[in-house]
Amino acid sequence: MSEPWLSIIGLNEDGLPGLGAASRKALEDARIVFGGPRHLALAKVGARGREWPVPFDLAPILALRGERVAMLTSGDPFWFGAGGSIAAHLDPSEWRAFPVAGVFSLAAARMGWRLEHCATLGLHAAPFAQLRPHLHRGCRIIATLRDGNAPAALAEWLRDMGANAARLTVLERLSGPRERVGPLRDGHEAPVAVAIDGDDLPAGFGLPMAAGRADELFDHRGQITKSPVRAMTLAALAPRPGELLWDIGGGSGSISVEWALAGGRAICIEPREDRLDLIRSNRDRFGVAQRIEVVQGAAPDALRDLPAPDAIFVGGGGSAGLFDAILPLPARIVANAVTLETESLLATLHARHGGSLTRIALSEAAPLGGMRGWQPARPVTQWSRPA
């Protein structure tokens, strides 16, 4: 093919006047133009226009491979836009992109904020809880929302989170003749975004960034790797952005949550149905549901057909059969034991396969009569093996 058949064109509320010459030429040359109703109207493509199917599906555009086709997206097609979705199905030689300033750039320009210092989120179909890891004193957050009713719902969510001191600016129809930037009011017009300024949040507000977050932040009902042991476990697991963890015997999912907060993805495997709700509750409350998949089942059978992990955590119920299944995998392995039987198994694994064997014994000051004494926690034996 001499030149790309697909043109991915960014369009803002100013419509055709906001497009450069190259974008206009690509739009004029297209035989068929895909887009949402608003974009098709702004581009004035008439009978050439095709609305995206609902629910959204790329099949109609892929079926026209080789034709002269354009697709209209909001602003920057590759920042929470459809550009990345379609490009994943095509060879780079098949498409070309014509971005304009996206909503995040426009919002930062209106607010006078450095975009590189802002958290940017697309919350069209995502829960507001995804904001939680970013909410802290001094934060700058720009988020796109579903519709004109969403800013009021977001303000209510912030109040429920105790973040009502955060300043909320609503940005409507940016770059168009009906642009409006100001505080929350009735009747916002979509497309809409919000800017959240956290300067007035109290000191200490928000989630700590270090692993080993307080147990009381989790819904656990006693099924949790305690905070100090969790911190040491995450240090041994050594999470990196984008890596996949198998969390075997998830309990409350606290290890998966902390892994996801560090930027990774997790598959949390738990055989007990009553604990699945705990895991889901915690991934929701920490805003990392999109990073944690919950699988009901007992390992090793439940591990079949799962994508290959970068790291594996085994809670207190590891068995010889489980380790036989995971040891051949080129993944980091961390296993914790609280029973003599599992501790003996980990000692054998250490002797055969090397790695590190550590005994974690912690005590906490507690009342003892009219005074205080050390209350020991049940010791944990931890074996870790590098990939």
Helices and strands as residue ranges (DSSP letters): E 6-11, G 16-18, H 21-29, E 32-35, H 37-43, G 46-48, E 49-51, H 59-62, E 69-74, H 83-87, G 92-94, E 95-98, H 103-111, G 115-117, E 119-123, G 128-134, E 140-145, H 150-160, E 167-172, E 180-182, E 192-197, G 215-217, H 227-237, E 244-248, H 254-261, E 265-270, H 273-285, G 289-291, E 292-296, G 301-303, E 311-314, H 320-326, E 332-337, H 340-353, E 356-360, E 363-368, E 371-376, E 380-385
